[in-house]
Amino acid sequence: MTHWWEYFRDGRPDQQFISVLHATADFLASDPEIRVLTFDDVVDSRILLS
């Protein structure tokens, strides 16, 4: 979880932080063993967790 102010430290975009988040998202999206879930899916029991 991140907060909006982490993206704009001192009123300017924190490009290094944003780049790390993009790299993390690319990794998660490219790994077939990782599945991203929404909180709604878990709450509504549409996803079984083990």
Stockholm file with secondary structure:
# STOCKHOLM 1.0

chainA/1-50         MTHWWEYFRDGRPDQQFISVLHATADFLASDPEIRVLTFDDVVDSRILLS
#=GR chainA/1-50 SS CCCHHHHSGGGSCCHHHHHHHHHHHHHHHHCTTCCCCCHHHHHTTCSCCC
#=GC SS_cons        CCCHHHHSGGGSCCHHHHHHHHHHHHHHHHCTTCCCCCHHHHHTTCSCCC
//
